[in-house]
Amino acid sequence: MIVLLAGLGLGTLAHAATAPPHEPELDGMQLSVDEHLLSDAPDHNYAGGGAISASGSFARHDGLDTVLGAIDRFTLGYEDRATELTPPWHALAVGMLVFTPRNLRRSRAIPGERPYASLVFASTARRYLERDHAVSYQSDLMFGMLGLAAVGQFQNALHRLTQSQRAYGWGQQISAGGEPTAGYSLSRAALLAGEPRGAHRYDLHWTAAASVGTITEGSLALALRWGRIESPWWANAPEQNLYVQETHPLPPPLPRGAPPELFVLLGVRLTARLYNAFLEGQFRHSAVRYSFGDLNPLLGDAWAGFEFRTHHLAIRYLIRWESPELRSGTGAHSFFWGNVEITVPLGG
């Protein structure tokens, strides 16, 4: 963790910069959905999640952003680096996560299987750029509630609509009855290579990230995109996604007269995870919970997909894979899920 945090301050490849546009009061809205049905995967492990976010300067006035700014002044040294970094862009989101075991029919606890777990959250984010735009930083602050019974009721209502198997074990979920939780994350992304000209372009960047709280971990990632690209490299951050709960300010609007974007995305990430409340619980009693020794401390994940973006709409689709979190038992297996993001820019 110390090495990864130190990596947030490493040097990087120089890159030509263009001045970012002024941040509008409301830059745009985004709907992000993680769902097993989007990848034709079975309904267990990370069963799904969703978030609605809005980007723009309005988010500077909410209480979460005030707290996030105070933390960033400590972790990022923002006040001391005011001449090095551009003013931050902001975003605010609300959403929900759902985790389930493989066997949805049992109402009792299932040792060796992934426990039921849920999170209802609100989060705020900031994105900073170095003046030459060769490095970007993103911070995220999340507050939420684990273990709310309403999440299971909501999932089962959706399953009735889709004629899927009802989940009977929500009474055994992590922190059943409700427990507050919080998390903070900081990432540093840097351009490694890119082709800024031509009908088909590419860019490759790496990201070092760390988070503390609900999930505590450090990670290193590589992300590539190739195709008809008009947006800056730092606007593409599929690796900065702790399930669906991390919030991202939207990319700047496409240049006037620019054609639509259409590009593919590929990436890999290696994670050293120290704590996961969705498996280990917090302070409240949980019927099924695991200790650190029951979990794999090193995890790998990968993604592939595409994005189509015009001046008025953006759609991104990704398939994601993650290696097993549990060391043994029926829950010790990798899993897939699909992600769809629909964005409506408003500030262009």
N, C-alpha and C positions, 0 to 999 in steps of 0.2 A: 504493500500500500504506500509506504514511504517513497519507494522508487517511482511508482506511477504518479504520485503527486508531484514529485520533483520533475517528472517528465513534462508536466504542464508548462514548465518554464524553459524548455529547450529551444534552440534556434531552429530556423526552417528556411526553405527555399524562397528567394525573393520573387515577387509577382507584381506585375503592373496593376495599378489601382485606378479606379474611377470613383468619384465622389458618390456616396450613397445618397439616395433622395431623402428629402425631409420626411420624418415619420408622421403620417397622418393621424388624426384623432382616432379614426377607425380604419385600419388598413385592410381588413378582410376577416372572413369567418371560415372555419374549417371543421368538418366532421371526420373523425378518425374511428374506424371500427376494426377490431381484431376479432376474428371468429373462425372456429374450426371448419364450418361449412364453406368458407371461402377457399379452403385448400382441400376439400373432400377428406379431411382427417377425422378420426373418431372424436367424440364429444367427451374428452377428459383431459387431465393435466391443466393446461391453460385453456379453459373452455371459451374465453373471450373477454372482450372489454370494449368500451366506447368512451369517447370524449368529444365535447364541443368546445372549441377554443375561438378566441377573438384576439386579433393583434392590433396594436396601435398605442398611441400615447395616453389614451384614457386609462390604461392599466397602471400608469404611474401613480394614480391617486388611490388605489386600493391598499388596504392594510398589509396584505401579503407582500406586495412589491416593496413597501417600506422596510419590512423585515429583511427581505432578500437583498435590498441595497445595502443595508447595514452589514450583512454577512459578507457580501462581495467586497466591501471596503476592507475587510479583514483578510479574506482568502485571496483576493485578486489584487489588493493594494490599489483599488481604482482611483482614489483621491490622489495618491502619489504618482499615478501614471496617466493623469488626465490629459496630458499633452501627447501621450503615445496612443491612446485608445479613442475611438469615436464614441459619441454619446450612445448609450444602449438603445436597442429596440426592445419592445415589450410585448408580452402575450399573457392571457389569462384563460384558464380552462376549468371545466368541471367534468367528472366522468366516473366510471365504475369498472372494476375488474372482478372476474369470476374464475375460480379454480375448483375443479371437482376430481374425484377419484374415477377409476375405470368403471367400477360397479356402481351404477346409480340406483339400483333397486333396493339396496340394503339401507335401513334406517339407523342401524347401529354403527359404532365406530369400526373401522377396518384397519387393523395394524398392518404395517408393511406397505400400505397404499398411500397415495397422496391424499392429504386431508382436504375437506371442503374449506375454502377460504374466500373472502371477498373484501373489497375495499371500495368505499365511496369517498371521493376526494375532490379537492379544489387545489389548483396549482398555478403558480405564476413563474414566468421565465424572462430572462434578459439575454440578449446577444450583443457582444462587444466585438469590434474589429480593431486590429492594429492599423495605423494610418496608411501603411502600404498594402493593406488587405491580404497579406501573406499568411496571417494567423487570425483565427476567430476564437472567441471564448463564448461558452454558453453556460448559464447557471439556471437552476430550477429549484423551487421551494414548494413542497407539497404538504398539506395538512389533510387528514382524512379520518375515517372511522372504519375499523375492522369489525367483522362479525355481526353486521346488521341482518336481522331476519328478513327484512324487506327485499334484500338482494335475491335470496332463494325464491321468494314469492314471485319476483319479477322474472327470474329465469324460467320457472315452471310455467308462467303465463305465456312466455315466448314459445316454450316447448309444446304447449297445447295448440298454439297457432300453427306451428310447423309439424304437428303430429309426431313429435319426438318423445323419447323416453323421459318420463318425469323423474326428477332427482329427489329421493326420499330422505337423504341424510343431512339436510342443512342444519338440523338441530345439533349436529356434532362438529360444526365448523370452528375454525380457529377463532378464539376470543368471542365465542357465541354470546350474544346479548349486547355486544358493542364495546369497543375500546378505542380511544383516540390514538393516532399514530402520526408520524411526520418524517420527512426525508429531505435532504439537500444534496444536490449534485452539481458538479463543476466539470466541464470538459474543455479541452484545448485541441483545436483542429488546425492542421497545417498542410498546405499544398505540397505534394511531392513531384508531380509532373502534370503536364497538360498541353493541349494544342488549342490556342485561343482563336485560330483562324480556320476558315474552310467550311464547306457545307456540313461536314460531319466532324465533330470535335470530341475530345475526351478530357477528363481530368481525374486524377488519382490523389486522394489525400489520406492522411492518417490522423487518428484521434486518440488522445490519452484522456481518460475520464475516471472520476472517483465519486462515490456517493456514500452518505452516512444516513442511518435512520432505519426505516422500514426494510430496506435492502441496503446492506453495507458491502461495498465491493470496489475493486479497481479493474480497469480494462484497457486494452489496446485494440484498435480496429483499423482496417484498411477498407476504403470505399471507392469504387470506380463507377463512372457513368460514361456512356458513349452514345453519340447520335447527333441530332439537330438540337444544339444547346445554345441558348441565349442568356441564361441566368448565370450569376457568378458561382464559382465553385463552392463557396461557403454557404450558399443557400440550400445545398444538398446535404442532409445529415440523417440518413436512415439508421446510422449506428447509434445515434443519440436517442434511443428508445428503450426505456426500461418497462417492457410491455407497452401499454398504451398511455401510461400515466405521465410521461415527460412531455412538457409543453414546449412549442417552438414558435418564435416569431416568424411570420410569413416572409418569403423572399421578396425583394423589391419588384415592382411591376416590370413587365417586359418593356424594352425600349420601344419608343414610338415607331411604328412601321415594321417592327420585327415579325418574322413568321412564327407560327406556333412551334413550341418545343415538342420533341418526341425523342426520348432516349431510354436506354436500358440501364439498370442499376444492378451491381453485383457487390458483395462485400462479405468480410469475415471478421470475427471478433474473438479474442481470448479474454476470459474474465477470471479473476481470483475473487471468489465470493466468501466473505467472512460471516455473513448473517443474513437470513431470509425469514422475516416474520410470517410469511405465508406457509412456511413449513415448521419453523421453530416456535412460533407463538411469541407473545410478549409477556405481560405480567398476569393477565387473567388466565384462569384454567382453560385448557383445551383438551378435548377428548383424545385426539391424536396429534402428537407433536414429536419432533425429532431434535436430537442434539447435533452439534457441529460435527461430531465424529460419524454420524449416520449419513452425512452429505458429502458429495464430491466438491472439494474446494476449488478445483479448476474446471471451468466450463467453456465449451465452444459453441458459437452459433454462426449462422450464415444466412444470407438473404439473396433473392434475385427477383427482378420484376421490371416494370417500366413506368414511365410517367408521360402524360400528355398534358400540355399546358398552353392555353391561349390567354389573351388579355382579360377574358371574362370568366374562365373556369380552368381548374386543374384537377386531374384525376391521377392518382398513383395507386398501383397494385403491386404488392410484394408477397412472396411466399417466404416464410421464415422457418428455420429449423434450429432446435436447441438440444444439446447433449443432455444425458440424464443428470438430474440433480440428486436423486437418491442413490446410495451405494448398492442397496440390495432390496429385495421384496418385489411385489408385483408392480409397484410404482417406479421401479428402476428402469426406465426406458426413455429414449429420446422422443421428441414430439414435434409436429408441424402445426402451423396455423397460417391463415391468410390475413393480410392487412389491406384495407382500402382507405384512402384519404381523398376527400372531395373538398376542394378549396374554392371559395368565391372571393376574388380580390375586389376591394372597394376603394382603394386609395390611389389607383393608377390614373 
